[in-house]
Amino acid sequence: MTAVVKKEKKQAGTKCNPEASLQKDIWDFAHPVLNDLKSYLAMFD
């Protein structure tokens, strides 16, 4: 394997897993774009 492929595999292993996505604050559920979806889902509550 080339060094580039090894580096890409290492990055994919560390950045493309559920634990990594939950560590960062990337989820913004208070964003106004989601208001319509929240209203729709509230009908089923």
N, C-alpha and C positions, 0 to 999 in steps of 0.2 A: 504494500500500500504506500501511496505517496504521503508526504507530510500534510498536504492539504486535506486529503480524505480523512486522515486520522484526526485532524483538528476539527473538521466538520462533524464527525461522529461524536467527538467529545462534547462539542457545543450542543449537539442535538440531545445528547443524554442528560445534560445538565439544565437545558433551557426548555425542552419540550416534554416536560412531565407535569402532572397535576400539582405536585408539591411545590414546584417552582412558581407556577402561576398563582398559587394561593399565598405565597410569601410576599409577593409584590402587591401594591395597592392599585391593581389595574382594573378592578371592577368598580364602576361608578353607577350604583343603582339609583342615585338621586338625580341623575341627568334628566333634563326636561324632555328629551327625545323619548324617554320610556313612559311618559305620562299616559299616553293612549293605551299602551300595553297594560299598564297597571290598572287603568279603569276597566278594561276588558276582563282582566283576571279577577278583579274585585266582584264581578257579577257572580262568580262561582263560589264565593266565600260564604 
